[in-house]
Amino acid sequence: MAQNHPNLTIDRSETGKQIRHYMLTKGYTAHALASVLQLSDGALKNYLYGRNLPPLDVLLQMRQLFGLQSVEDLLVLQEKEVPYA
């Protein structure tokens, strides 16, 4: 996870794609998933399009619904760009 790798950050766009992948694989529509997670359709779409990251409680619910081992299975990490000094 990111705290063990200080040069990594969560890629919101790719994480959204990952959530969408699991959502479709498990047969959920965006509306149905939002309903199960007790979210507005707009909030879920913000996660799916990478505008926002879901909070931990929502990630934990997704992990359970999708049958994943870990929340980390939903997150896509990328290397941080380190500015030159």
Secondary structure as GFF3:
##gff-version 3
##sequence-region A 1 85
A	DSSP	three_ten_helix	2	4	.	.	.	ID=ss1
A	DSSP	beta_strand	8	10	.	.	.	ID=ss2
A	DSSP	alpha_helix	12	25	.	.	.	ID=ss3
A	DSSP	alpha_helix	30	36	.	.	.	ID=ss4
A	DSSP	alpha_helix	41	48	.	.	.	ID=ss5
A	DSSP	alpha_helix	56	66	.	.	.	ID=ss6
A	DSSP	three_ten_helix	71	73	.	.	.	ID=ss7
A	DSSP	beta_strand	77	79	.	.	.	ID=ss8
###
